[in-house]
Amino acid sequence: MKRTTSHALTAAVALFGFAMMPTPALVHPHVFAEANLEVAVKPDGTVEALRHVWRFDDLFSSTVLLEFDQNKDLQLDDGELETVASVVHESLAEFGYFQMVTVNGKDVAMQAPERLMANFEDNQLIILFESKPVEPLELSGKVDFGVYDPTFYTAIDFYEDSNLVVSELPRNCSRAVVRPDPDEAIAQNQQTLTDAFFSDPSGNDLSKIFATRLEVNCTGEG
C-alpha cells in the first residue's frame, strides 16, 4: 500500500483497519457494514461481473464525514465523496477488494475495479463497485462468492439471504447461502490454520472460513 502524508488518507487507512494486526485471532471487528452482492451472468453461463454494495454503520460513517468534510458544512459533496471513493479504492487494492471467489475450492483472480463510487445516505456511507473475472468464469461445479476482511477489522456481512442474488441463473445450477458455524469451521480447518499460524501469524485465513458465502452448484449443461 502506498504511503502518503495526507491526513485524510492516513485516517481512512487506520479507520478501515488496512494495516495488518500482529495476531488476527486476538482482534475483533471495529467497523460494520451490510453487504449486497449481485452475480451477473451472461446468456452463455459465464460470470459477467460482481456488483457490490456496502452500507457502513452510523459510527464509522460519521467518522468518515468528519474526516472528509473539507468545507465543514456537515455533508459530503460530490468532490468529497470522490475523494472518499479514491482513498478506499487505493486502500482495498492490497486485499483484493475483500472479494472471495472460488471454483471447486480454488481461488479465482478478479480484475481490480476501475473505480469505486461513494454515497452518503441517511447518515450512512455507501460504497459501490463492480469487478470482473480476469479470465472467463464459467458456472460449472461448485462456485463460491463472498466478501471478508483478512485483518478481522471490518465485518462486512450479508444480513439477509436475499442480499445475495444471481441474475440469470442457468437452469442446471442451484444456489444456496452458506453461513458457517464458527466452531465447526475451526474444527474442519484446524490443521491448515495451525500450519498457517506458525508459518505466518499475520497471514492465516481464519476470517475467510467464517465468511458468509453464496454457493452455486452446477451440473451438466444449462
Buried (B, 14 or more C-beta within 10 A) or exposed (E): EEEEEEEBBBBBBEBBBBEBBEEBBEBEBBBBBBBBBBBBBBEEBBBBBBBBBBBBBEEBBBBBBEBBBEEEEEEBEEEBBBBBBBBBBBBBBEBBBBBBBBBEEEEBEBEBBEEBBBBBEEEBBBBBBBBBBEEEBBBBEEBBBBBBBBBBBBBBBBEEEEBBBBEEBBEBBEBEBEEBEEEEBBEEBEEEBEEBBEEEBEEBBBBBBBBBBBBBBBEEEB
